[in-house]
Amino acid sequence: MSVPLLKIGAVLSTMAMVTNWMSQTLPSLVGLNGTTISRGGTSERIVSALYPSPEEGWQIYSSAQDADGKCICTVVAPAQNMCNRDPRSRQLRQLMEKVQNITQSMEVLDLRTYRDLQYVRDTENLMKTVDGKLKTASENPRSLNPKSFQELKDKMTQLLPLLPVLEQYKTDAGMILRLRDEVQNLSLVLMAIQEEMGAYDYEELRQRVLLLETRLHSCMQKLGCGKLTGVSNPITVRASGSRFGSWMTDTMIPSSDNRVWCMDGYFKGRRVLEYRTLNDFMKGQNFVQHLLPHPWAGTGHVVYNGSLYYNKYQSNIIIKYHFRSRSVLVQRSLSGAGYNNTFPYSWGGSSDIDLMADENGLWAVYTTIPNAGNIVISRLEPQSLEVLQTWDTGFPKRSAGESFMICGTLYVTNSHLAGAKIYFAYYTNTSSYEYTDIPFHNQYSHISMMDYNPRERVLYTWNNGHQVLYNVTLFQVIKTSGD
């Protein structure tokens, strides 16, 4: 019985190895129909952010020019379930079902064998006693008196349950033969799959995909900035908290910090929850709490290079709070900035001062009385919070639903409710503006926070108690060094 069991164990090990290899290889091969973004330290957030739905591909597009003037570097990825169409996946699923059936049969055999062997061990002494009495009776028939005969008969009666156990052994022996045939069939199928894999040289293809991912990541780093031309469908990460709030990751480039911060509510709050990863945030686990020394106002907070920048409640003071030291490093008044619902966004919520970061650094969006309630943009020095430069956009802040910065351009939505779109863009590099028409799906009909993260090129939003991500479509043509 040991030989077939050993064969089964070998096939199970082989199946586990092949299945594990296929699970690692096939998803990577999906990228051969497009190109994929490298899976570095922020893989959990990037993957979650870049897949709008199981049916859609990634929604980031960028462009550049090669030496021949051709447009390159469009980022596309196919549906996640593409690998399910591979016939080898179906074969492996069928094989795994057979392996599960064999495993269950082996477990039944093992349990039954253990039970029966225990019974045989328990009856071993009884069998020795019966055997001794039979030998004595055979050698000396006169010693078998009526009493001894009755004792021998009783002992034989106790041994009768052993007969069905032996019959079961015969049945189990037949099952083992059938399992041996199944294992042989599995071995043949596995050999065929292995030969097919060898013909396709999946490992070489996987290496090529990894190389393409690295080249694409390098290309996107070079692309850097671009003009916003589209916003993807919303990706709901979690539903938690109240109607208003903010959530974010570090916006500093480059950074390997995977933490997620959540701040529920828009006024007088002091509790900041820090999650280790996006996956922990989605599950609501592995978090620590920071209790800010001063309460916040609004939802326009930003994390930049390990520090939280926020507007102090009932003031135009900006505070820089360092998470690691749990201390305020600097605080500074934003001169002339309105506060306490003087010049909020259209949804109110003490959203007078909105802090944000992009590829060019740290910014404050607000308004003042001299600017007649129009949006003002100021670029801030992250260490001292000193205002480096200021722009007057001419767009009334109360008519804006939310705003965010991408590559030095402020994009403004015309509403926080359903039907909102990105309506206005102000370019700080040229001090000019234009009206835009970039729609996006406001799924939960009340956005109280919308910020761009340049590390991941996604929009973080808080929408009526839902934490939502949007991918962005950026366009730019990069001239080659020969131009």
LINPECOR-V514002 format. One record per pair of residues at least 24 apart in sequence whose ideal C-beta (glycine too) atoms are under 8 Angstrom apart, sorted by the first residue. I is the first residue (numbers start at 1). J is the second residue. If there is no record, write none. Layout:
I:J, I:J
This chain:
1:113, 1:172, 1:173, 1:176, 4:176, 4:177, 4:179, 4:180, 4:183, 5:106, 5:176, 7:180, 7:183, 8:102, 8:106, 8:179, 8:183, 11:99, 11:183, 11:186, 11:187, 11:190, 12:99, 12:102, 12:103, 14:190, 15:95, 15:96, 15:99, 15:186, 15:190, 18:92, 18:190, 18:193, 18:194, 19:92, 19:96, 22:88, 22:89, 22:92, 25:202, 25:203, 25:206, 26:83, 26:86, 26:88, 26:89, 27:83, 28:206, 28:209, 28:210, 29:83, 29:202, 29:205, 29:206, 29:209, 30:77, 30:78, 30:80, 30:82, 30:83, 31:77, 31:209, 31:212, 31:213, 32:205, 32:208, 32:209, 33:78, 33:82, 34:58, 34:75, 34:76, 34:77, 34:78, 35:74, 35:75, 35:76, 35:77, 35:212, 35:213, 35:216, 36:77, 36:209, 36:212, 36:213, 36:216, 37:75, 37:77, 37:213, 37:216, 37:217, 37:220, 38:213, 38:214, 38:216, 38:217, 39:213, 40:217, 41:256, 41:258, 42:256, 42:258, 42:455, 42:456, 44:258, 44:277, 44:278, 44:279, 45:249, 45:258, 45:260, 45:277, 45:278, 45:456, 46:456, 48:235, 48:237, 48:278, 48:282, 48:469, 49:235, 49:456, 49:458, 49:469, 49:471, 50:77, 50:458, 50:471, 51:80, 51:235, 52:232, 52:233, 52:234, 52:235, 52:471, 53:233, 53:235, 54:79, 54:80, 54:81, 55:79, 56:233, 58:471, 59:230, 59:232, 59:233, 59:471, 59:472, 59:473, 60:457, 60:471, 60:472, 60:473, 60:474, 61:230, 61:473, 61:474, 61:475, 62:219, 62:220, 62:223, 62:226, 62:474, 62:475, 62:476, 63:223, 63:475, 63:476, 63:477, 64:219, 64:222, 64:223, 64:476, 64:477, 64:478, 65:477, 65:478, 65:479, 65:480, 65:483, 66:480, 67:480, 67:482, 71:477, 72:219, 73:216, 73:219, 73:220, 73:223, 75:216, 75:220, 88:193, 88:196, 88:197, 91:189, 91:193, 92:193, 95:186, 95:189, 95:190, 98:182, 98:186, 99:186, 102:179, 102:182, 102:183, 105:175, 105:179, 106:179, 109:172, 109:175, 109:176, 112:168, 112:172, 113:172, 116:165, 116:168, 116:169, 119:161, 119:162, 119:165, 120:162, 120:165, 123:158, 123:159, 123:162, 126:155, 126:158, 126:159, 127:159, 129:155, 130:155, 130:156, 130:159, 222:478, 223:474, 223:476, 223:478, 224:359, 224:407, 224:476, 225:359, 225:406, 225:407, 225:408, 225:474, 225:476, 226:407, 226:474, 226:475, 226:476, 227:407, 227:409, 227:474, 227:475, 227:476, 228:406, 228:409, 228:411, 228:422, 228:425, 228:436, 228:438, 228:472, 228:473, 228:474, 229:438, 229:473, 229:474, 229:475, 230:438, 230:472, 230:473, 231:422, 231:438, 231:439, 231:440, 231:459, 231:470, 231:471, 231:472, 231:473, 232:470, 232:471, 232:472, 232:473, 233:441, 233:470, 234:440, 234:441, 234:443, 234:461, 234:463, 234:468, 234:469, 234:470, 235:468, 235:469, 235:470, 235:471, 236:443, 236:466, 236:467, 236:468, 237:278, 237:281, 237:282, 237:467, 237:468, 237:469, 238:281, 238:282, 238:284, 238:466, 238:467, 239:465, 239:466, 239:467, 240:264, 240:284, 240:465, 240:467, 241:265, 241:462, 241:465, 241:467, 242:465, 243:446, 243:448, 243:464, 243:465, 244:299, 244:349, 244:448, 244:449, 244:462, 245:299, 245:448, 245:449, 245:462, 245:465, 246:299, 246:300, 246:301, 246:448, 246:449, 246:451, 246:460, 246:462, 247:281, 247:449, 247:460, 247:462, 247:467, 248:301, 248:302, 248:303, 248:451, 248:453, 248:460, 249:278, 249:303, 249:453, 249:455, 249:456, 249:460, 250:303, 250:304, 250:305, 250:306, 250:455, 251:302, 251:303, 251:304, 251:357, 251:358, 251:453, 251:454, 251:455, 252:304, 252:305, 252:306, 252:357, 252:455, 253:359, 253:454, 253:455, 254:455, 255:305, 255:455, 257:306, 261:303, 261:308, 262:467, 263:296, 263:299, 263:301, 266:297, 266:298, 266:299, 266:349, 266:350, 266:351, 266:448, 267:295, 267:296, 267:297, 267:298, 267:313, 267:349, 267:350, 268:295, 268:296, 268:297, 268:313, 269:295, 269:296, 270:294, 270:295, 270:296, 272:308, 274:323, 281:467, 290:321, 290:323, 290:326, 292:319, 292:321, 293:321, 293:328, 294:319, 294:328, 294:331, 297:339, 297:340, 297:350, 297:352, 297:353, 298:344, 298:349, 298:350, 298:351, 298:352, 298:353, 298:354, 299:349, 299:351, 299:448, 299:449, 299:462, 300:351, 300:353, 300:354, 300:355, 300:356, 300:365, 300:449, 300:451, 301:355, 302:355, 302:356, 302:357, 302:362, 302:451, 304:357, 304:362, 304:382, 305:382, 307:382, 309:355, 309:362, 309:385, 310:355, 311:339, 311:350, 311:352, 311:353, 311:355, 313:350, 314:339, 314:340, 315:339, 316:352, 316:353, 316:366, 318:353, 318:355, 318:364, 318:380, 318:385, 320:382, 320:385, 330:383, 330:384, 330:385, 331:385, 332:384, 332:385, 332:386, 334:364, 334:366, 334:378, 334:387, 335:387, 336:368, 336:369, 336:370, 337:364, 337:366, 337:367, 337:368, 337:376, 338:366, 338:367, 338:368, 338:369, 343:367, 343:368, 343:373, 343:397, 343:398, 344:397, 344:398, 345:397, 345:398, 345:400, 345:401, 345:402, 345:403, 345:416, 346:398, 346:399, 346:400, 346:401, 346:415, 346:416, 347:401, 347:416, 347:446, 347:447, 347:448, 349:448, 351:448, 354:402, 354:403, 356:403, 356:404, 356:405, 356:451, 356:452, 357:405, 357:454, 358:405, 358:406, 358:407, 358:408, 358:452, 358:454, 359:406, 359:407, 359:408, 359:454, 360:405, 360:407, 360:408, 363:405, 363:410, 365:403, 365:405, 365:410, 366:397, 367:397, 373:397, 373:398, 375:400, 375:403, 375:410, 375:412, 375:426, 377:405, 377:410, 377:426, 377:428, 379:428, 389:428, 391:426, 391:428, 391:431, 393:424, 393:426, 393:433, 394:433, 395:424, 395:426, 395:433, 400:424, 401:447, 402:447, 402:448, 402:449, 402:450, 402:461, 403:450, 404:450, 404:451, 404:452, 404:459, 405:452, 406:452, 406:454, 406:472, 406:474, 407:474, 411:436, 411:438, 413:447, 413:450, 416:442, 416:446, 416:447, 416:448, 417:442, 417:445, 417:446, 418:442, 418:445, 420:447, 440:470, 443:468, 444:468
